[in-house]
Amino acid sequence: MRARVGGFRSAAGRARYDAVYDEGLRAMPEPAAVHDVPTAFGRVRVYRFGARGDPLVLLPGRGGTSVMFRTGIPALAGHHRVHTVDLLGEPGRSVQSAPIRDAADHARWLDETLAGLGLDRVHLYGVSFGGWLACNQAVRRPGRVASVTLIDPVATFAPMPLGLVLRAVPVQLPYVSSWARPRFLAWIDGQRDADPADHVEGRLISAGLQHFRIALPVPRPFRDDELRGIAAPVLAIIAGRSVVHDPWRALARARSLLPRGEAELWPEATHAVPGQAVGERALRFLAENRG
């Protein structure tokens, strides 16, 4: 069967999505530069903030785009040259043109993106699926990786539970997705009584689920030898109330296998780990691992 690439389901859906994305851009700080970096798998949109300090590359959770980081950018950009990435093969302003078939392909497009930006050594900061991408880079293309910060990374240290997979199914069904999407997103975030549409990030992720068809390989946890082989320092923050994996299992593997790892359980945190507290902890970790 011919491998597919991700894309919008229709021109009208793309237009509706773009309206929400543009709203998100208006809520972000003004970027110092905007880049569309060519890779073998498509064009990658990157926004840069700040002008000094070691390069810090932010990788969002699935469908979050660069907008996910809008509230945390000012603090991070006060210490680092921050680059936010719209992930290839997902809704956003990156455009996939060739199939991404496996973890090696993911590592290649990200490495080519960093090379296209002229970045020889970077600190990677990944949230959820972005955390998996950051860890994957440290495993498969470590040459440019100075450190890795993982915020409740999905499918990295422990597999996704069956309940998560089953709950995601109705989100893709046209006749039930309108009510399934907000319930699913509220459950993922651990905010059962909250409406994701109350903030632009939630509206953007919901619009991506509705209008964009993802055609990416399912991420799988890394083997013991892969995690033991990571040379870069790693900070892994695991949310104690996360539903995307077994937090205790993830914590145990991170602590036992990462040779230069700092793995922390935040007992009261959900998968939507508090951004300000994470930013402060990440800055301390980055300050300890400069260069």
Secondary structure by P-SEA (a helix, b strand, c coil): cbbbbbbbccaaaaaaaaaaaaaaaaacccccccccccccccbbbbbbccccccbbbbbbcccccccccccaaaaaaaccbbbbbcccccccccccccccccaaaaaaaaaaaaaaacccbbbbbbccaaaaaaaaaaacccccccbbbbcccccccccccaaaaaaacccccccccaaaaaaaaaaaaccccccccccaaaaaaaaaaccccccccbbbbbcaaaaaacccbbbbbbbccccccaaaaaaaaaaacccbbbbbbcccccccccaaaaaaaaaaaaaaccc
